[in-house]
Amino acid sequence: MLLGFYDRKKLKSAGDVGTGFTSKLLKDLYQKLSKEKRSKTPLDVPIKQEAGVTWANPVYVCNVEYAEITDDGNVRQATYFGLRNDKLPSDVTLNNDKNKRFDFLKAM
């Protein structure tokens, strides 16, 4: 699942997360994100590997744990830890803090 964050009100790519999902969780996420499906990327700058990506409106925030954030703002070794209902997508910004846990906007 692709991730994003806001920088000066523009949605930027933050890489992806591929672990931390159960079959039930994937089914639930699919149902939610299918309702937000869109034809074009919501990202400010398109990503290099757009082939096969199904885009969704950036309306959900998820909690992600990661090993590090690269210089270009992508997470490495990210694990999904669920949705956040207490934050708005516009509140999600990049914060390379020491605890390696961060809330990212889902931009599938």
C-alpha atoms as a printed R data frame, in Angstrom:
    type eleno elety resid chain resno       x       y       z
1   ATOM     1    CA   MET     A     1   0.000   0.000   0.000
2   ATOM     2    CA   LEU     A     2   1.379   3.397  -0.953
3   ATOM     3    CA   LEU     A     3   1.823   6.067   1.688
4   ATOM     4    CA   GLY     A     4   1.913   9.830   1.583
5   ATOM     5    CA   PHE     A     5   2.315  12.921   3.746
6   ATOM     6    CA   TYR     A     6   1.597  16.604   3.324
7   ATOM     7    CA   ASP     A     7   4.312  19.176   2.764
8   ATOM     8    CA   ARG     A     8   3.061  22.743   2.382
9   ATOM     9    CA   LYS     A     9  -0.408  21.446   1.486
10  ATOM    10    CA   LYS     A    10   0.965  19.201  -1.284
11  ATOM    11    CA   LEU     A    11   0.668  15.420  -1.015
12  ATOM    12    CA   LYS     A    12   4.081  13.746  -1.328
13  ATOM    13    CA   SER     A    13   4.925  10.062  -1.683
14  ATOM    14    CA   ALA     A    14   6.335   8.323   1.391
15  ATOM    15    CA   GLY     A    15   6.994   4.914  -0.145
16  ATOM    16    CA   ASP     A    16   4.910   1.899   0.747
17  ATOM    17    CA   VAL     A    17   4.039  -0.598   3.449
18  ATOM    18    CA   GLY     A    18   3.661  -4.300   2.714
19  ATOM    19    CA   THR     A    19   3.613  -6.052   6.084
20  ATOM    20    CA   GLY     A    20   1.374  -6.036   9.120
21  ATOM    21    CA   PHE     A    21  -1.787  -7.073   7.272
22  ATOM    22    CA   THR     A    22  -4.044 -10.051   8.004
23  ATOM    23    CA   SER     A    23  -6.439 -11.448   5.404
24  ATOM    24    CA   LYS     A    24  -9.396  -9.896   7.229
25  ATOM    25    CA   LEU     A    25  -7.661  -6.546   7.499
26  ATOM    26    CA   LEU     A    26  -6.825  -6.545   3.783
27  ATOM    27    CA   LYS     A    27 -10.454  -7.294   2.938
28  ATOM    28    CA   ASP     A    28 -11.667  -4.443   5.165
29  ATOM    29    CA   LEU     A    29  -9.123  -2.006   3.703
30  ATOM    30    CA   TYR     A    30 -10.049  -3.042   0.176
31  ATOM    31    CA   GLN     A    31 -13.728  -2.328   0.851
32  ATOM    32    CA   LYS     A    32 -12.965   1.083   2.344
33  ATOM    33    CA   LEU     A    33 -10.478   2.153  -0.310
34  ATOM    34    CA   SER     A    34 -12.661   0.891  -3.182
35  ATOM    35    CA   LYS     A    35 -15.229   3.533  -2.240
36  ATOM    36    CA   GLU     A    36 -12.527   6.194  -2.676
37  ATOM    37    CA   LYS     A    37 -11.182   4.958  -6.019
38  ATOM    38    CA   ARG     A    38  -9.972   7.587  -8.474
39  ATOM    39    CA   SER     A    39  -8.393   7.479 -11.933
40  ATOM    40    CA   LYS     A    40  -5.321   9.662 -11.325
41  ATOM    41    CA   THR     A    41  -2.713  10.040  -8.631
42  ATOM    42    CA   PRO     A    42  -3.455  12.469  -5.789
43  ATOM    43    CA   LEU     A    43   0.303  12.946  -5.318
44  ATOM    44    CA   ASP     A    44   1.944  16.253  -6.182
45  ATOM    45    CA   VAL     A    45   4.708  14.480  -8.128
46  ATOM    46    CA   PRO     A    46   3.863  11.141  -9.778
47  ATOM    47    CA   ILE     A    47   5.833   8.109  -8.639
48  ATOM    48    CA   LYS     A    48   8.063   6.177 -11.042
49  ATOM    49    CA   GLN     A    49   6.232   2.855 -10.781
50  ATOM    50    CA   GLU     A    50   2.587   3.744 -11.405
51  ATOM    51    CA   ALA     A    51   1.812   0.636 -13.469
52  ATOM    52    CA   GLY     A    52  -0.748  -1.490 -11.673
53  ATOM    53    CA   VAL     A    53  -1.500   1.084  -8.964
54  ATOM    54    CA   THR     A    54  -5.138   1.641  -8.029
55  ATOM    55    CA   TRP     A    55  -5.446   5.182  -6.723
56  ATOM    56    CA   ALA     A    56  -7.763   6.322  -3.929
57  ATOM    57    CA   ASN     A    57  -8.691   9.686  -2.504
58  ATOM    58    CA   PRO     A    58  -6.413  10.442   0.454
59  ATOM    59    CA   VAL     A    59  -9.020  10.241   3.211
60  ATOM    60    CA   TYR     A    60  -7.558   7.649   5.596
61  ATOM    61    CA   VAL     A    61  -4.646   7.930   8.017
62  ATOM    62    CA   CYS     A    62  -2.728   4.845   9.103
63  ATOM    63    CA   ASN     A    63  -0.176   4.136  11.798
64  ATOM    64    CA   VAL     A    64   3.138   2.785  10.471
65  ATOM    65    CA   GLU     A    65   6.351   1.668  12.167
66  ATOM    66    CA   TYR     A    66   9.540   1.828  10.099
67  ATOM    67    CA   ALA     A    67  13.299   1.314  10.284
68  ATOM    68    CA   GLU     A    68  14.155   4.715   8.828
69  ATOM    69    CA   ILE     A    69  13.071   7.489   6.501
70  ATOM    70    CA   THR     A    70  15.330   8.024   3.511
71  ATOM    71    CA   ASP     A    71  16.636  11.422   2.423
72  ATOM    72    CA   ASP     A    72  13.880  11.614  -0.205
73  ATOM    73    CA   GLY     A    73  11.137  10.974   2.370
74  ATOM    74    CA   ASN     A    74  10.398   7.281   1.820
75  ATOM    75    CA   VAL     A    75   9.945   4.803   4.650
76  ATOM    76    CA   ARG     A    76  12.112   1.682   4.791
77  ATOM    77    CA   GLN     A    77  10.982  -1.633   6.273
78  ATOM    78    CA   ALA     A    78   7.536  -0.289   7.128
79  ATOM    79    CA   THR     A    79   4.915  -2.283   9.059
80  ATOM    80    CA   TYR     A    80   1.226  -1.385   9.174
81  ATOM    81    CA   PHE     A    81  -0.384  -0.934  12.620
82  ATOM    82    CA   GLY     A    82  -3.931   0.148  11.779
83  ATOM    83    CA   LEU     A    83  -6.039   3.149  10.905
84  ATOM    84    CA   ARG     A    84  -6.166   6.369  12.898
85  ATOM    85    CA   ASN     A    85  -9.558   7.974  13.441
86  ATOM    86    CA   ASP     A    86  -8.216  10.809  15.568
87  ATOM    87    CA   LYS     A    87  -6.286  12.577  12.788
88  ATOM    88    CA   LEU     A    88  -7.264  14.265   9.561
89  ATOM    89    CA   PRO     A    89  -5.276  13.553   6.384
90  ATOM    90    CA   SER     A    90  -4.286  17.232   6.222
91  ATOM    91    CA   ASP     A    91  -2.631  16.855   9.652
92  ATOM    92    CA   VAL     A    92  -0.186  14.223   8.399
93  ATOM    93    CA   THR     A    93   3.296  15.616   7.811
94  ATOM    94    CA   LEU     A    94   6.727  14.018   7.679
95  ATOM    95    CA   ASN     A    95   8.361  13.883  11.073
96  ATOM    96    CA   ASN     A    96  11.577  11.910  11.155
97  ATOM    97    CA   ASP     A    97  11.479  11.377  14.897
98  ATOM    98    CA   LYS     A    98  13.484   8.905  16.920
99  ATOM    99    CA   ASN     A    99  10.660   6.540  17.882
100 ATOM   100    CA   LYS     A   100  10.293   5.232  14.330
101 ATOM   101    CA   ARG     A   101   6.531   5.219  14.509
102 ATOM   102    CA   PHE     A   102   4.532   7.592  12.402
103 ATOM   103    CA   ASP     A   103   1.080   8.223  11.032
104 ATOM   104    CA   PHE     A   104   0.893   8.254   7.273
105 ATOM   105    CA   LEU     A   105  -1.835   9.108   4.890
106 ATOM   106    CA   LYS     A   106  -2.922   6.224   2.749
107 ATOM   107    CA   ALA     A   107  -2.714   7.152  -0.891
108 ATOM   108    CA   MET     A   108  -3.244   3.798  -2.505
